[in-house]
């Protein structure tokens, strides 16, 4: 079972390695659609922008641009919708984002995507996915972006609830409403409860997954979800916050499934063959635990093709590539080969390639596609990547 | 084709297309200058963010603020705002300095690895020329 699962993962990895430039663009396109459709769903005040044509158009553009442009277009779309509702509201939301940027995001601009991801996760009722996923894949520093994302969500929810009031009342009414909004934001017990719960969940997941225990990622996912549910339940009871426990539990179930998927993709190890080693030097005693990674189907033989011609390298002219037995060897129609053809019959290999009479001409460099679909360059790039990773 | 040379050059090309451009820009600074410059940027951003935050809070709670008539209340409030600002300045200053110091060290180490590869390539070319 384990080897079948690992084999599937290996094939998935090979497929990605072959088509990564297409898959990356498609992934960015799909993520763009989710992001822009989410923003339209949350806001959607400007009718011209609230259409699938705009969503797909922006997603197509973002598929061919670097990832930060996704966040940029997402914010632009959000502010455009809010400007249609009320300019002071747009100004206040822009100032809110500016405060968040000034206090943290100028250190790590890449994390600004959380300001859009967290509200979208809340809107789809699966907010717990965020702290668990980023606890497994990221670091405890994600607590601040997640907190900012929660603040962004509750701001947008307030605007969504009182959108008509912003729209219909005059400037004085709008400013009063904005003042109430900011006050309620800072005194919103539900928001602070979620921020506290997600922060503790994130830190717990980060801590547990790094422990030297078997199935640490699974433990981190399950315990993180449990801690989050407990904090939310106890906090809701103590603070008098109304939470739909059924929805919360379903959301955490989805978060557990996402955590298990992430473990399968990024941390698939074989705990049955774990080794514990102890050794010492002059200064320390070392206790080392080594857990082998589960790779793809290891019974597949790797085919190595020499890129240099045998006569140049001076090695024996044995071609190590395995060819199907029925096919004739590659075309080198020199006299020497034809003469030796009788000798080659019945043998699966082509011997004496460099031994033909006459001139020693190197065979034309052919790109050979392997059975698994990879080209020579890709093989070399992969092996070089491995070397580079080892050295780094 | 020299396999070793191709390996090194591929590694160098991958680095140049990835973090290399940023790392080379960072490593042109002295560590102290780089960390100090970005620490000051961080403190300026902190000041901007803090002023906006206090402004937003003032706007939201202006009704409750203007209900008080005693001057001592406003003095205590002002001192509280200043003390929190000073504490945040200290925390941000230390955190940003540490962060940019480690960032400079990491990028410098990567550039060193890249320069080692440059030297290796030069040696390979020298050997070829001598032949």
Interface residues (C-beta under 8 A of the other chain):
Chain A: X92 X95 X96 X98 X99 X100 X101 X102 X103 X106 X107 X178 X179 X180 X182 X183 X186 X307 X308 X380 X381 X384 X385 X387 X388 X391 X392
Chain B: X1 X3 X6 X7 X10 X11 X14 X41 X42 X45 X46 X48 X49 X50 X52 X53 X56 X57 X59 X60 X61 X62 X63 X96 X99 X113
